[in-house]
Amino acid sequence: MPGPGTAIGAEIAKFDRLAAEWWDPKGPMAPLHAMNPARMGWIVQRLGGMLDGLRVLDVGCGAGLASEALARAGARVTGLDAAASALGAARAHAASQGLAIDYREGMPETLEAGGFDAVIALEVIEHVADRVEFCRQLARLVKPGGPVFLSTLNRTPRSFLMAKLGAEYLLRLLPVGTHDWRMFVRPAELGADLRAAGLRVADITGLTMGPGGSWRTSRDVGVNYMVMAR
């Protein structure tokens, strides 16, 4: 998770406590495991399919679900997070898979500007204190004209019912308290935050769960969605 100006210490601690269970596909991160193929497929496609040698930064990488997918596609991945225990799980799992990923504990502002061909921040912006500052940091770290990818949750009545009440309280897919619906971000708000950081939305997709719990990209941005900005 990002640092001063954006960080919420309780949010970092919340996800750090889940470190030991992060890679359990039936554990508290099960929704991310199920969603990951769809969201990473969309990103990899927009990066050209084969990412050989592409330098990609995964901000708020947690235990490395997205980082490992990028590394398997050929990217040179740096995973950044302030949650030490989650990073420990990320390093151990990458080593067990024979993947060379540069995991760093810290904040975006500690990294050199313009050092990455692409930057991703998945399921992070709804947990930060200052969205515009967070977007500025992402824009600072990507090379001029390079893509920045974000995924988040839309603040709609449907997302409150499905992603908050349904996922946390009824179906118990996520630990209670994982999300604060008030911090969900409408696409128009995210677009404004990105413009304030000097970026423009170039593409957007919804993420929709189908029968059997599988996920696909769609035109429905009412709950989960992703954007690519430049």
C-alpha positions as CSV (number, residue, x, y, z in Angstrom):
1,M,0.0,0.0,0.0
2,P,1.2,3.5,-0.7
3,G,2.7,5.8,1.9
4,P,2.4,9.4,3.3
5,G,-0.4,11.4,1.8
6,T,-2.2,8.3,0.7
7,A,-1.6,5.5,3.3
8,I,-4.1,4.4,5.9
9,G,-2.2,2.3,8.5
10,A,-5.3,0.2,9.4
11,E,-5.7,-0.8,5.8
12,I,-2.1,-2.0,5.5
13,A,-2.4,-3.9,8.8
14,K,-5.7,-5.5,7.6
15,F,-4.1,-7.1,4.5
16,D,-0.9,-7.9,6.3
17,R,-2.9,-10.1,8.7
18,L,-4.0,-12.2,5.7
19,A,-0.5,-13.0,4.5
20,A,-0.5,-16.7,5.6
21,E,-3.8,-17.3,3.7
22,W,-3.2,-15.2,0.6
23,W,-2.3,-18.1,-1.7
24,D,-5.1,-20.4,-0.5
25,P,-7.5,-20.4,-3.5
26,K,-10.3,-21.3,-1.0
27,G,-9.3,-18.8,1.7
28,P,-10.1,-15.2,2.3
29,M,-8.5,-14.1,-1.0
30,A,-10.6,-16.6,-3.0
31,P,-12.4,-13.8,-5.0
32,L,-9.1,-12.4,-6.1
33,H,-7.9,-15.8,-7.2
34,A,-11.1,-16.3,-9.2
35,M,-10.9,-12.8,-10.7
36,N,-7.2,-12.8,-11.5
37,P,-7.3,-14.6,-14.9
38,A,-9.8,-12.2,-16.3
39,R,-8.2,-9.0,-15.1
40,M,-4.7,-10.1,-16.0
41,G,-5.8,-11.3,-19.4
42,W,-7.2,-7.8,-20.1
43,I,-4.0,-6.1,-19.0
44,V,-1.6,-8.5,-20.8
45,Q,-3.6,-8.1,-24.0
46,R,-3.3,-4.3,-23.9
47,L,0.5,-4.7,-23.2
48,G,0.9,-6.6,-26.4
49,G,0.4,-10.2,-25.3
50,M,4.1,-11.2,-24.8
51,L,5.8,-9.0,-22.3
52,D,9.4,-10.1,-22.8
53,G,11.6,-7.7,-20.9
54,L,8.9,-5.1,-20.2
55,R,9.5,-3.4,-16.8
56,V,6.2,-3.5,-14.9
57,L,5.6,-2.1,-11.4
58,D,2.8,-3.7,-9.3
59,V,1.9,-1.2,-6.6
60,G,0.1,-2.7,-3.6
61,C,1.1,-6.1,-4.8
62,G,0.2,-7.9,-1.6
63,A,1.4,-11.5,-1.8
64,G,1.9,-11.4,-5.5
65,L,-1.1,-12.7,-7.4
66,A,-0.8,-10.1,-10.2
67,S,3.0,-10.0,-10.1
68,E,3.3,-13.7,-10.7
69,A,0.9,-13.5,-13.7
70,L,3.0,-10.7,-15.2
71,A,6.2,-12.6,-14.6
72,R,4.8,-15.7,-16.3
73,A,4.0,-13.5,-19.3
74,G,7.6,-12.5,-19.6
75,A,7.7,-9.1,-17.8
76,R,10.4,-8.0,-15.4
77,V,8.3,-7.3,-12.4
78,T,8.8,-5.1,-9.4
79,G,6.2,-5.7,-6.6
80,L,5.8,-2.9,-4.1
81,D,3.9,-3.0,-0.8
82,A,4.1,-1.6,2.7
83,A,2.8,-4.8,4.3
84,A,5.9,-6.8,5.3
85,S,4.2,-10.1,6.1
86,A,2.4,-10.1,2.7
87,L,5.7,-9.5,1.0
88,G,7.2,-12.4,2.9
89,A,4.5,-14.6,1.5
90,A,5.0,-13.2,-2.0
91,R,8.8,-13.9,-1.9
92,A,8.3,-17.4,-0.6
93,H,5.7,-18.3,-3.2
94,A,7.6,-16.8,-6.1
95,A,10.7,-18.8,-5.0
96,S,8.6,-22.0,-4.9
97,Q,7.5,-21.3,-8.5
98,G,11.0,-20.4,-9.8
99,L,10.0,-16.9,-10.6
100,A,12.4,-13.9,-10.3
101,I,10.3,-11.0,-9.0
102,D,11.8,-8.0,-7.3
103,Y,9.6,-7.5,-4.2
104,R,10.2,-4.3,-2.3
105,E,8.8,-3.1,1.0
106,G,8.0,0.6,0.7
107,M,6.0,3.4,-1.0
108,P,5.8,4.7,-4.5
109,E,7.5,8.0,-3.6
110,T,10.7,6.1,-2.8
111,L,11.1,4.8,-6.4
112,E,12.9,6.5,-9.3
113,A,10.6,8.5,-11.6
114,G,9.9,7.1,-15.0
115,G,11.6,3.8,-14.4
116,F,8.8,1.5,-15.6
117,D,7.2,0.7,-18.9
118,A,3.8,0.1,-17.2
119,V,2.4,0.5,-13.7
120,I,-0.5,-1.5,-12.3
121,A,-2.5,-0.9,-9.0
122,L,-5.2,-3.5,-8.6
123,E,-7.8,-3.2,-5.8
124,V,-5.8,-0.5,-4.1
125,I,-7.2,2.9,-4.8
126,E,-10.3,2.2,-2.7
127,H,-8.1,1.8,0.3
128,V,-6.0,5.0,0.1
129,A,-6.6,8.3,1.8
130,D,-5.7,10.7,-1.1
131,R,-6.7,9.3,-4.5
132,V,-5.3,12.2,-6.5
133,E,-1.9,12.0,-4.8
134,F,-1.9,8.2,-5.4
135,C,-2.6,8.7,-9.1
136,R,0.2,11.3,-9.3
137,Q,2.6,8.8,-7.9
138,L,1.6,6.2,-10.4
139,A,1.9,8.8,-13.2
140,R,5.4,9.8,-12.0
141,L,6.7,6.2,-12.0
142,V,5.6,5.2,-15.6
143,K,7.6,6.3,-18.6
144,P,6.1,9.1,-20.6
145,G,3.1,7.7,-22.6
146,G,3.2,4.4,-20.8
147,P,0.0,2.8,-19.5
148,V,-1.2,2.8,-15.9
149,F,-3.8,0.1,-15.0
150,L,-6.2,0.3,-12.0
151,S,-9.0,-1.9,-10.9
152,T,-11.5,-1.0,-8.2
153,L,-15.1,-1.1,-7.2
154,N,-17.9,1.3,-8.3
155,R,-19.9,3.1,-5.6
156,T,-23.4,2.0,-6.5
157,P,-26.3,0.5,-4.7
158,R,-25.6,-2.8,-6.5
159,S,-22.0,-2.8,-5.3
160,F,-23.1,-2.2,-1.8
161,L,-25.4,-5.2,-2.0
162,M,-23.0,-7.5,-3.8
163,A,-19.5,-6.5,-2.9
164,K,-20.2,-5.4,0.7
165,L,-23.3,-7.1,2.2
166,G,-23.3,-10.1,-0.1
167,A,-19.5,-10.9,-0.2
168,E,-18.7,-10.1,3.4
169,Y,-21.8,-10.8,5.4
170,L,-24.0,-13.3,3.5
171,L,-21.7,-15.4,1.5
172,R,-18.6,-14.9,3.6
173,L,-16.4,-14.7,0.5
174,L,-14.3,-11.9,2.2
175,P,-13.5,-11.2,5.8
176,V,-16.0,-8.7,7.3
177,G,-14.5,-5.2,7.1
178,T,-12.5,-5.8,4.0
179,H,-14.2,-2.9,2.2
180,D,-15.7,0.4,3.1
181,W,-18.4,1.1,0.5
182,R,-18.0,4.8,1.1
183,M,-14.5,4.6,-0.4
184,F,-15.5,2.8,-3.6
185,V,-14.8,5.0,-6.6
186,R,-17.2,5.9,-9.4
187,P,-15.6,5.8,-12.9
188,A,-16.2,9.5,-13.4
189,E,-14.4,10.2,-10.1
190,L,-11.5,8.0,-11.0
191,G,-11.3,9.7,-14.4
192,A,-11.1,13.1,-12.7
193,D,-8.4,11.9,-10.3
194,L,-6.4,10.6,-13.2
195,R,-6.8,13.9,-15.1
196,A,-5.6,15.8,-12.1
197,A,-2.5,13.6,-12.2
198,G,-1.9,14.3,-15.9
199,L,-3.3,11.0,-17.2
200,R,-6.4,10.3,-19.4
201,V,-8.5,7.1,-19.4
202,A,-7.8,5.3,-22.6
203,D,-9.9,2.1,-22.0
204,I,-12.3,0.8,-19.4
205,T,-13.9,-2.6,-18.8
206,G,-16.2,-4.2,-16.3
207,L,-15.5,-7.4,-14.5
208,T,-18.5,-9.7,-14.0
209,M,-18.9,-12.9,-12.1
210,G,-20.7,-15.6,-14.1
211,P,-22.2,-19.0,-13.2
212,G,-19.9,-21.2,-11.2
213,G,-17.9,-18.2,-9.9
214,S,-15.9,-17.6,-13.1
215,W,-15.1,-14.0,-14.1
216,R,-15.1,-12.3,-17.4
217,T,-14.6,-8.8,-18.8
218,S,-17.8,-7.1,-19.8
219,R,-19.4,-3.7,-20.5
220,D,-21.0,-3.7,-17.0
221,V,-19.0,-1.4,-14.7
222,G,-21.7,-1.4,-12.0
223,V,-19.6,-3.3,-9.5
224,N,-16.0,-4.2,-10.5
225,Y,-14.2,-2.4,-13.2
226,M,-10.7,-1.7,-14.6
227,V,-9.2,1.3,-16.5
228,M,-6.1,1.9,-18.6
229,A,-4.8,5.4,-18.5
230,R,-1.9,7.2,-20.3
